[in-house]
């Protein structure tokens, strides 16, 4: 989905942690953010839409190919798809196709995905900064 950089953790005090503790903390924050963003993005969708996205995320046999055929028939010429393939050492794999389908699904069904993600990230960063004393106690 996204990867947090060191800039995200500035001002949180992660430099006070050992490298091992910092790695565990970063992983926990990453997982929590993914869960919060997922909840916020999926809020308000019908059960049918949620099921559709779940099948794309799970790369349900035949489902992703059919969804792409109906919604993005020329996907192999899409710039985003080309970038995903390039980032995968030029290999077009099921994982790349499924990841592309999930990105396109979000683009079509949740065009405000990036704004929501940035808002949740900012909220989490503010929450961590506000609770810095609790984190290190």
PyMOL commands that place a pseudoatom at each C-alpha (Angstrom):
pseudoatom trace, name=CA, resn=UNK, resi=1, chain=A, elem=C, hetatm=0, pos=[0.000, 0.000, 0.000]
pseudoatom trace, name=CA, resn=UNK, resi=2, chain=A, elem=C, hetatm=0, pos=[2.504, 2.601, 1.208]
pseudoatom trace, name=CA, resn=UNK, resi=3, chain=A, elem=C, hetatm=0, pos=[5.747, 2.663, 3.108]
pseudoatom trace, name=CA, resn=UNK, resi=4, chain=A, elem=C, hetatm=0, pos=[6.449, 5.070, 5.949]
pseudoatom trace, name=CA, resn=UNK, resi=5, chain=A, elem=C, hetatm=0, pos=[9.721, 6.964, 5.745]
pseudoatom trace, name=CA, resn=UNK, resi=6, chain=A, elem=C, hetatm=0, pos=[11.933, 8.375, 8.490]
pseudoatom trace, name=CA, resn=UNK, resi=7, chain=A, elem=C, hetatm=0, pos=[10.332, 11.801, 8.031]
pseudoatom trace, name=CA, resn=UNK, resi=8, chain=A, elem=C, hetatm=0, pos=[7.050, 10.369, 9.373]
pseudoatom trace, name=CA, resn=UNK, resi=9, chain=A, elem=C, hetatm=0, pos=[8.778, 9.442, 12.634]
pseudoatom trace, name=CA, resn=UNK, resi=10, chain=A, elem=C, hetatm=0, pos=[10.529, 12.795, 13.148]
pseudoatom trace, name=CA, resn=UNK, resi=11, chain=A, elem=C, hetatm=0, pos=[9.488, 14.347, 16.425]
pseudoatom trace, name=CA, resn=UNK, resi=12, chain=A, elem=C, hetatm=0, pos=[8.106, 11.112, 17.807]
pseudoatom trace, name=CA, resn=UNK, resi=13, chain=A, elem=C, hetatm=0, pos=[11.331, 10.211, 19.575]
pseudoatom trace, name=CA, resn=UNK, resi=14, chain=A, elem=C, hetatm=0, pos=[12.074, 6.994, 17.771]
pseudoatom trace, name=CA, resn=UNK, resi=15, chain=A, elem=C, hetatm=0, pos=[15.768, 7.877, 17.967]
pseudoatom trace, name=CA, resn=UNK, resi=16, chain=A, elem=C, hetatm=0, pos=[15.541, 7.057, 21.703]
pseudoatom trace, name=CA, resn=UNK, resi=17, chain=A, elem=C, hetatm=0, pos=[14.799, 3.435, 20.830]
pseudoatom trace, name=CA, resn=UNK, resi=18, chain=A, elem=C, hetatm=0, pos=[17.311, 0.741, 20.052]
pseudoatom trace, name=CA, resn=UNK, resi=19, chain=A, elem=C, hetatm=0, pos=[17.395, -0.240, 16.363]
pseudoatom trace, name=CA, resn=UNK, resi=20, chain=A, elem=C, hetatm=0, pos=[15.511, -3.441, 17.212]
pseudoatom trace, name=CA, resn=UNK, resi=21, chain=A, elem=C, hetatm=0, pos=[12.817, -1.591, 19.169]
pseudoatom trace, name=CA, resn=UNK, resi=22, chain=A, elem=C, hetatm=0, pos=[12.530, 1.010, 16.412]
pseudoatom trace, name=CA, resn=UNK, resi=23, chain=A, elem=C, hetatm=0, pos=[12.037, -1.698, 13.779]
pseudoatom trace, name=CA, resn=UNK, resi=24, chain=A, elem=C, hetatm=0, pos=[9.267, -3.352, 15.821]
pseudoatom trace, name=CA, resn=UNK, resi=25, chain=A, elem=C, hetatm=0, pos=[7.649, 0.024, 16.517]
pseudoatom trace, name=CA, resn=UNK, resi=26, chain=A, elem=C, hetatm=0, pos=[7.752, 1.016, 12.841]
pseudoatom trace, name=CA, resn=UNK, resi=27, chain=A, elem=C, hetatm=0, pos=[6.190, -2.299, 11.825]
pseudoatom trace, name=CA, resn=UNK, resi=28, chain=A, elem=C, hetatm=0, pos=[3.424, -1.874, 14.407]
pseudoatom trace, name=CA, resn=UNK, resi=29, chain=A, elem=C, hetatm=0, pos=[2.686, 1.683, 13.234]
pseudoatom trace, name=CA, resn=UNK, resi=30, chain=A, elem=C, hetatm=0, pos=[2.664, 0.525, 9.586]
pseudoatom trace, name=CA, resn=UNK, resi=31, chain=A, elem=C, hetatm=0, pos=[0.160, -2.252, 10.361]
pseudoatom trace, name=CA, resn=UNK, resi=32, chain=A, elem=C, hetatm=0, pos=[-2.038, 0.058, 12.434]
pseudoatom trace, name=CA, resn=UNK, resi=33, chain=A, elem=C, hetatm=0, pos=[-2.072, 2.673, 9.679]
pseudoatom trace, name=CA, resn=UNK, resi=34, chain=A, elem=C, hetatm=0, pos=[-3.008, 0.094, 7.061]
pseudoatom trace, name=CA, resn=UNK, resi=35, chain=A, elem=C, hetatm=0, pos=[-5.909, -1.048, 9.250]
pseudoatom trace, name=CA, resn=UNK, resi=36, chain=A, elem=C, hetatm=0, pos=[-7.119, 2.506, 9.931]
pseudoatom trace, name=CA, resn=UNK, resi=37, chain=A, elem=C, hetatm=0, pos=[-6.857, 3.544, 6.287]
pseudoatom trace, name=CA, resn=UNK, resi=38, chain=A, elem=C, hetatm=0, pos=[-8.664, 0.384, 5.235]
pseudoatom trace, name=CA, resn=UNK, resi=39, chain=A, elem=C, hetatm=0, pos=[-11.497, 1.050, 7.674]
pseudoatom trace, name=CA, resn=UNK, resi=40, chain=A, elem=C, hetatm=0, pos=[-11.857, 4.665, 6.584]
pseudoatom trace, name=CA, resn=UNK, resi=41, chain=A, elem=C, hetatm=0, pos=[-11.751, 3.845, 2.879]
pseudoatom trace, name=CA, resn=UNK, resi=42, chain=A, elem=C, hetatm=0, pos=[-14.276, 1.030, 3.093]
pseudoatom trace, name=CA, resn=UNK, resi=43, chain=A, elem=C, hetatm=0, pos=[-16.714, 3.016, 5.226]
pseudoatom trace, name=CA, resn=UNK, resi=44, chain=A, elem=C, hetatm=0, pos=[-20.003, 3.427, 3.398]
pseudoatom trace, name=CA, resn=UNK, resi=45, chain=A, elem=C, hetatm=0, pos=[-19.548, 0.734, 0.764]
pseudoatom trace, name=CA, resn=UNK, resi=46, chain=A, elem=C, hetatm=0, pos=[-22.263, -1.828, 0.163]
pseudoatom trace, name=CA, resn=UNK, resi=47, chain=A, elem=C, hetatm=0, pos=[-21.563, -5.433, 1.071]
pseudoatom trace, name=CA, resn=UNK, resi=48, chain=A, elem=C, hetatm=0, pos=[-21.401, -6.199, -2.669]
pseudoatom trace, name=CA, resn=UNK, resi=49, chain=A, elem=C, hetatm=0, pos=[-18.653, -3.610, -3.217]
pseudoatom trace, name=CA, resn=UNK, resi=50, chain=A, elem=C, hetatm=0, pos=[-16.754, -4.860, -0.172]
pseudoatom trace, name=CA, resn=UNK, resi=51, chain=A, elem=C, hetatm=0, pos=[-16.983, -8.424, -1.495]
pseudoatom trace, name=CA, resn=UNK, resi=52, chain=A, elem=C, hetatm=0, pos=[-15.775, -7.266, -4.906]
pseudoatom trace, name=CA, resn=UNK, resi=53, chain=A, elem=C, hetatm=0, pos=[-12.723, -5.582, -3.400]
pseudoatom trace, name=CA, resn=UNK, resi=54, chain=A, elem=C, hetatm=0, pos=[-12.015, -8.574, -1.163]
pseudoatom trace, name=CA, resn=UNK, resi=55, chain=A, elem=C, hetatm=0, pos=[-12.034, -10.888, -4.177]
pseudoatom trace, name=CA, resn=UNK, resi=56, chain=A, elem=C, hetatm=0, pos=[-9.604, -8.586, -5.969]
pseudoatom trace, name=CA, resn=UNK, resi=57, chain=A, elem=C, hetatm=0, pos=[-7.318, -8.438, -2.918]
pseudoatom trace, name=CA, resn=UNK, resi=58, chain=A, elem=C, hetatm=0, pos=[-7.448, -12.238, -2.593]
pseudoatom trace, name=CA, resn=UNK, resi=59, chain=A, elem=C, hetatm=0, pos=[-6.883, -12.654, -6.359]
pseudoatom trace, name=CA, resn=UNK, resi=60, chain=A, elem=C, hetatm=0, pos=[-9.888, -14.979, -6.506]
pseudoatom trace, name=CA, resn=UNK, resi=61, chain=A, elem=C, hetatm=0, pos=[-9.461, -17.337, -9.486]
pseudoatom trace, name=CA, resn=UNK, resi=62, chain=A, elem=C, hetatm=0, pos=[-10.850, -15.700, -12.615]
pseudoatom trace, name=CA, resn=UNK, resi=63, chain=A, elem=C, hetatm=0, pos=[-12.324, -12.739, -10.757]
pseudoatom trace, name=CA, resn=UNK, resi=64, chain=A, elem=C, hetatm=0, pos=[-9.488, -10.252, -11.262]
pseudoatom trace, name=CA, resn=UNK, resi=65, chain=A, elem=C, hetatm=0, pos=[-9.145, -11.087, -14.955]
pseudoatom trace, name=CA, resn=UNK, resi=66, chain=A, elem=C, hetatm=0, pos=[-12.884, -10.686, -15.478]
pseudoatom trace, name=CA, resn=UNK, resi=67, chain=A, elem=C, hetatm=0, pos=[-12.981, -7.430, -13.496]
pseudoatom trace, name=CA, resn=UNK, resi=68, chain=A, elem=C, hetatm=0, pos=[-10.106, -6.014, -15.529]
pseudoatom trace, name=CA, resn=UNK, resi=69, chain=A, elem=C, hetatm=0, pos=[-11.725, -7.111, -18.795]
pseudoatom trace, name=CA, resn=UNK, resi=70, chain=A, elem=C, hetatm=0, pos=[-14.885, -5.214, -17.838]
pseudoatom trace, name=CA, resn=UNK, resi=71, chain=A, elem=C, hetatm=0, pos=[-13.322, -2.137, -16.207]
pseudoatom trace, name=CA, resn=UNK, resi=72, chain=A, elem=C, hetatm=0, pos=[-9.832, -1.671, -17.671]
pseudoatom trace, name=CA, resn=UNK, resi=73, chain=A, elem=C, hetatm=0, pos=[-9.724, -3.766, -20.851]
pseudoatom trace, name=CA, resn=UNK, resi=74, chain=A, elem=C, hetatm=0, pos=[-6.484, -2.189, -22.118]
pseudoatom trace, name=CA, resn=UNK, resi=75, chain=A, elem=C, hetatm=0, pos=[-4.714, -2.373, -18.745]
pseudoatom trace, name=CA, resn=UNK, resi=76, chain=A, elem=C, hetatm=0, pos=[-1.396, -3.584, -20.138]
pseudoatom trace, name=CA, resn=UNK, resi=77, chain=A, elem=C, hetatm=0, pos=[-0.991, -0.160, -21.778]
pseudoatom trace, name=CA, resn=UNK, resi=78, chain=A, elem=C, hetatm=0, pos=[-1.714, 1.707, -18.538]
pseudoatom trace, name=CA, resn=UNK, resi=79, chain=A, elem=C, hetatm=0, pos=[1.205, 3.726, -17.097]
pseudoatom trace, name=CA, resn=UNK, resi=80, chain=A, elem=C, hetatm=0, pos=[0.520, 2.492, -13.575]
pseudoatom trace, name=CA, resn=UNK, resi=81, chain=A, elem=C, hetatm=0, pos=[0.590, -1.122, -14.727]
pseudoatom trace, name=CA, resn=UNK, resi=82, chain=A, elem=C, hetatm=0, pos=[3.837, -0.524, -16.619]
pseudoatom trace, name=CA, resn=UNK, resi=83, chain=A, elem=C, hetatm=0, pos=[5.392, 1.005, -13.484]
pseudoatom trace, name=CA, resn=UNK, resi=84, chain=A, elem=C, hetatm=0, pos=[4.320, -1.974, -11.356]
pseudoatom trace, name=CA, resn=UNK, resi=85, chain=A, elem=C, hetatm=0, pos=[5.828, -4.393, -13.877]
pseudoatom trace, name=CA, resn=UNK, resi=86, chain=A, elem=C, hetatm=0, pos=[9.031, -2.357, -14.012]
pseudoatom trace, name=CA, resn=UNK, resi=87, chain=A, elem=C, hetatm=0, pos=[9.250, -2.361, -10.195]
pseudoatom trace, name=CA, resn=UNK, resi=88, chain=A, elem=C, hetatm=0, pos=[8.932, -6.150, -10.356]
pseudoatom trace, name=CA, resn=UNK, resi=89, chain=A, elem=C, hetatm=0, pos=[12.093, -6.569, -12.456]
pseudoatom trace, name=CA, resn=UNK, resi=90, chain=A, elem=C, hetatm=0, pos=[10.057, -6.386, -15.653]
pseudoatom trace, name=CA, resn=UNK, resi=91, chain=A, elem=C, hetatm=0, pos=[8.023, -9.457, -14.724]
pseudoatom trace, name=CA, resn=UNK, resi=92, chain=A, elem=C, hetatm=0, pos=[4.249, -9.491, -15.175]
pseudoatom trace, name=CA, resn=UNK, resi=93, chain=A, elem=C, hetatm=0, pos=[3.056, -11.778, -12.391]
pseudoatom trace, name=CA, resn=UNK, resi=94, chain=A, elem=C, hetatm=0, pos=[-0.314, -12.560, -10.832]
pseudoatom trace, name=CA, resn=UNK, resi=95, chain=A, elem=C, hetatm=0, pos=[0.696, -10.440, -7.862]
pseudoatom trace, name=CA, resn=UNK, resi=96, chain=A, elem=C, hetatm=0, pos=[1.390, -7.438, -10.121]
pseudoatom trace, name=CA, resn=UNK, resi=97, chain=A, elem=C, hetatm=0, pos=[-1.912, -7.896, -11.960]
pseudoatom trace, name=CA, resn=UNK, resi=98, chain=A, elem=C, hetatm=0, pos=[-3.830, -8.227, -8.695]
pseudoatom trace, name=CA, resn=UNK, resi=99, chain=A, elem=C, hetatm=0, pos=[-2.086, -5.193, -7.188]
pseudoatom trace, name=CA, resn=UNK, resi=100, chain=A, elem=C, hetatm=0, pos=[-2.910, -3.165, -10.291]
pseudoatom trace, name=CA, resn=UNK, resi=101, chain=A, elem=C, hetatm=0, pos=[-6.554, -4.277, -10.124]
pseudoatom trace, name=CA, resn=UNK, resi=102, chain=A, elem=C, hetatm=0, pos=[-6.803, -3.220, -6.470]
pseudoatom trace, name=CA, resn=UNK, resi=103, chain=A, elem=C, hetatm=0, pos=[-5.309, 0.194, -7.286]
pseudoatom trace, name=CA, resn=UNK, resi=104, chain=A, elem=C, hetatm=0, pos=[-7.717, 0.657, -10.193]
pseudoatom trace, name=CA, resn=UNK, resi=105, chain=A, elem=C, hetatm=0, pos=[-10.662, -0.479, -8.085]
pseudoatom trace, name=CA, resn=UNK, resi=106, chain=A, elem=C, hetatm=0, pos=[-9.783, 2.184, -5.525]
pseudoatom trace, name=CA, resn=UNK, resi=107, chain=A, elem=C, hetatm=0, pos=[-9.299, 4.790, -8.252]
pseudoatom trace, name=CA, resn=UNK, resi=108, chain=A, elem=C, hetatm=0, pos=[-12.742, 4.019, -9.686]
pseudoatom trace, name=CA, resn=UNK, resi=109, chain=A, elem=C, hetatm=0, pos=[-14.675, 3.454, -6.456]
pseudoatom trace, name=CA, resn=UNK, resi=110, chain=A, elem=C, hetatm=0, pos=[-12.792, 5.692, -4.043]
pseudoatom trace, name=CA, resn=UNK, resi=111, chain=A, elem=C, hetatm=0, pos=[-11.206, 8.536, -6.012]
pseudoatom trace, name=CA, resn=UNK, resi=112, chain=A, elem=C, hetatm=0, pos=[-10.424, 10.311, -2.728]
pseudoatom trace, name=CA, resn=UNK, resi=113, chain=A, elem=C, hetatm=0, pos=[-8.211, 7.406, -1.605]
pseudoatom trace, name=CA, resn=UNK, resi=114, chain=A, elem=C, hetatm=0, pos=[-5.012, 9.480, -1.519]
pseudoatom trace, name=CA, resn=UNK, resi=115, chain=A, elem=C, hetatm=0, pos=[-6.619, 12.303, 0.453]
pseudoatom trace, name=CA, resn=UNK, resi=116, chain=A, elem=C, hetatm=0, pos=[-8.088, 9.868, 2.965]
pseudoatom trace, name=CA, resn=UNK, resi=117, chain=A, elem=C, hetatm=0, pos=[-4.743, 8.104, 3.324]
pseudoatom trace, name=CA, resn=UNK, resi=118, chain=A, elem=C, hetatm=0, pos=[-2.875, 11.358, 3.914]
pseudoatom trace, name=CA, resn=UNK, resi=119, chain=A, elem=C, hetatm=0, pos=[-5.465, 12.484, 6.475]
pseudoatom trace, name=CA, resn=UNK, resi=120, chain=A, elem=C, hetatm=0, pos=[-5.237, 9.210, 8.419]
pseudoatom trace, name=CA, resn=UNK, resi=121, chain=A, elem=C, hetatm=0, pos=[-1.429, 9.315, 8.298]
pseudoatom trace, name=CA, resn=UNK, resi=122, chain=A, elem=C, hetatm=0, pos=[-1.441, 12.878, 9.667]
pseudoatom trace, name=CA, resn=UNK, resi=123, chain=A, elem=C, hetatm=0, pos=[-3.916, 11.901, 12.407]
pseudoatom trace, name=CA, resn=UNK, resi=124, chain=A, elem=C, hetatm=0, pos=[-1.719, 8.959, 13.407]
pseudoatom trace, name=CA, resn=UNK, resi=125, chain=A, elem=C, hetatm=0, pos=[1.404, 11.107, 13.440]
pseudoatom trace, name=CA, resn=UNK, resi=126, chain=A, elem=C, hetatm=0, pos=[-0.329, 13.708, 15.630]
pseudoatom trace, name=CA, resn=UNK, resi=127, chain=A, elem=C, hetatm=0, pos=[-1.598, 10.958, 17.947]
pseudoatom trace, name=CA, resn=UNK, resi=128, chain=A, elem=C, hetatm=0, pos=[1.896, 9.528, 18.336]
pseudoatom trace, name=CA, resn=UNK, resi=129, chain=A, elem=C, hetatm=0, pos=[3.393, 12.948, 19.058]
pseudoatom trace, name=CA, resn=UNK, resi=130, chain=A, elem=C, hetatm=0, pos=[0.666, 13.717, 21.615]
pseudoatom trace, name=CA, resn=UNK, resi=131, chain=A, elem=C, hetatm=0, pos=[1.348, 10.429, 23.396]
pseudoatom trace, name=CA, resn=UNK, resi=132, chain=A, elem=C, hetatm=0, pos=[5.133, 10.466, 23.255]
pseudoatom trace, name=CA, resn=UNK, resi=133, chain=A, elem=C, hetatm=0, pos=[5.449, 10.285, 27.059]
pseudoatom trace, name=CA, resn=UNK, resi=134, chain=A, elem=C, hetatm=0, pos=[3.194, 7.216, 27.221]
pseudoatom trace, name=CA, resn=UNK, resi=135, chain=A, elem=C, hetatm=0, pos=[5.135, 5.542, 24.415]
pseudoatom trace, name=CA, resn=UNK, resi=136, chain=A, elem=C, hetatm=0, pos=[8.406, 5.867, 26.314]
pseudoatom trace, name=CA, resn=UNK, resi=137, chain=A, elem=C, hetatm=0, pos=[7.152, 5.179, 29.826]
for i in range(1, 137): cmd.bond("trace and resi %d" % i, "trace and resi %d" % (i + 1))
show_as sticks, trace
zoom trace
